Amino acid sequence: MIAEVPIFPRYPGVAHALAYLMARRVIERQWRAQGLRIRRYADIIEQARAYLAAHQEELLAQPAEVVQRNPRLRKMVEVEERDRERQWRKLARNGVVENPSNRSVR
């Protein structure tokens, strides 16, 4: 059995990327429904960011489920967590960050 990857409370980059993609698709669908054509992609990006900020919890919960169901995405999250932890240990070893009691440095 594959272990579940904890997405909350820190959402990894994979979940953020999926949430942004979902927000962008919502905005594109809204534009198409209104009969608008995409002339400047920057407008879509700006509105997608605003939509993501307004609906963050909803949009981050859906990618969390997708990540937990998809083995490739789950693997990406595991690699991302290992890299983040490795980087944190490196910073702690060099004295850049303090060593809180809930983390261990090898």
Steps between C-alpha positions, in 0.01 A plus 500: 500500500629845409526743789293815476700814441408773747411809296372715785587744655789577260383457146785384278581657168318221314169581669553873446570447131185289460292757689630779276423292190146441624452873568628587153263251339204645694584850376544376141161325515338816634648703215380249241151499652493880467620474141829677572819416314835479672701789359752539781598196699614732782133584564420131551797462735399804704140384538607142575723622783217707642260203471753274672542750784123526543435123487825369646366238740264352240762497225772350721276222635428360153867465395575336835256223407645474150854473639398227742335296222772542236819299567717721277389818674537333840859411409564862397372617839723251683805621306405861569466431873838323510664790318339753733611303805853462360521874432375578850761270658771664291394848616483383863844344475644828368334697781266695271185377676444396859446138589144470639435202724251338257764456228818300515827577327729214418 
